[in-house]
C-alpha cells in the first residue's frame, strides 16, 4: 500500500517514521501557505464543533443502541480455564431420552453418575418447582452428591420498579420444591434479563425477594469452591468478593466476558449411557443444563451469531471471574477526551488533502484507534469506539465539502482554462504549483522544443472579423497545435 502527498508523484511505504514525517511535512506547508492556514482554522473549528456535539450525544444517549453494537466487535471468545465442565442436555440427549422435562428419576440417575466422578460442585440448572413422585429419589441423589446449587427464577411480571444502586427486586421468586432442598444445597438465580436491544452483556450480581437475595447460580457455585461470598451490597459501583471487588453499574450488573466452551462440554446422553470420559469431571465445577433447542430461552451475545442458554451464561460468568477477565466500561471523561482528540486531529489534518488521501488518512486513524481499543479490552476496559469513529467520518465529510466549495471548483476552473493554451500535463503542473508552492516567477532552465507558427494573412483577418470570431479562430489553431 502506498500513500501519496498531493504535490508528489512518488509514494513511500507506510511506517511510523514515514507517516509522522508525512504529517510534519504537511504542517510545514501550513506555515508557509496562507490557504493552508485557512484550512487549519476551518478544520480546527470543525473538529471542536463535531467533538462537542458528539459529547452531548454521549451524555444524552440520543443515538440509542448503535454505540453498543459497535463496541460488541471488541468481544472475542477466549480459551477457558478448564475448571468448568458443561454436561449439556443437547439435541442428542433429547433424541435418545426424550423432550424436557425429564422424569426426576432420570435426573437423579444423571446426578448420581456425575457425582461418582467427584466434582467439587454440581450446578443443576433445571427448574424443579413442582413436586413429583420421584422427588425422594432425586433428593437422595442430591444429598449424596458434593455441594449442589439449584436454580431460582424471578417471575418477571412481579418485578418491581428499578431503583438506582439496588438489586433487581421481585415480588415472587420460583424455588425448587421443598423436598429437594437438602443440607448440601444452595440456591442461585437463573434466567437473565437482556439489555434493551435484546443482547445479553451484563448479569446482575444478585436478585432480591423481600429481605433475601440470590447470586447467579454460577457465582454461587464459585463461592462454594473458593470459600468466599459476595457482599450483597453495592459500594460506590462495586461489590466485594473475597479480597477483591467487582465493578458494577448502578443496577448492580457486571459485564460478562465470553469464552469458547466447546472443549469443556459433555453430552448428558453420553454421561447416562456410559460413553463419556467422566475423568474430565473430577475436581471441577460441573454445570448440568439444557443447550441448543432444548433450552426454553436462549440469549443473543456480543459474539456475532452466538446464542447461549442460561447454563452457558453461568459458565461464562464463572470463567470471567476465574480467568480474571472482568470488564469495566471506560469512564465518561476518558471517552470525551478521546472524542475531542480524534475530532481535532482529523480537523487539523484532513482539510489539507483531497478526498481520497483524506479518506486514507481516516482509515489510518481508525486502525490506530481500533488497536488502542483492543489493547484496552485486553486490560479489562471496554472502550466505546462509536463516537470517535463518527467524529472522524463527520470531519471527513465537512472537510470535503469545504475544499470543494472553497478551492476545488476554483482549481478546476483554472485547470480547464490553462488547458486551452498549454499542454495538459503542463496545465496540471502549473495548477499543482499554484496550490502547493510558489510559482517560479524567476523562470526555470529546461531543454524544450519550440514550434513557431506563422498565421498568414492574420492582419487582414483581424480587420475583417469581429473580436469574438477572431478569438474563436485562434482557439482552433491553438487546439491543433497543442493536441
ABEGO torsion letter per residue (X at the ends): XBBBBAABABBBBBBAAAAAAAAAAAAAAAAABAAAAAAAAAAAAAAAAAAAAAAAAAAAGAAEAAAAAAAAAABBBBBBAGABBBBBBBAAAAAAAEBOBBBAAAAAAAAAAAAAAGBABBBBBBBBABBBAAAAAAAAAAAABBBBBBBBBBBAAABBBBBBGBBBBBABBBBBBAAABBAABBBBBBEBBBBAAGBBABBBABBBBEABBBBBAAAAAAAAAAGBBBBABBBGGBBBBEABBBBBBAAGBBBBBBBBAAAABBBAAAAAAGABBAAAABGBBBBBBBBEAABABBBBBABBGBBBBAAAAAAAAAAAAAAGABBBBBBAAAAAAAAAAAAAAAAAAAAABBAAAAAAAAAAAAAAAAAAAAAAAAAGBBBBAAAAAAAAAAAAAAAAAAAAAAAAAAAAAAAAAAAAABBAAAAAAAAAAAAABBBBAAEBBBBBBBBBBBBBGAAAAAAABBAAAAAAAAAAAAAAAAX
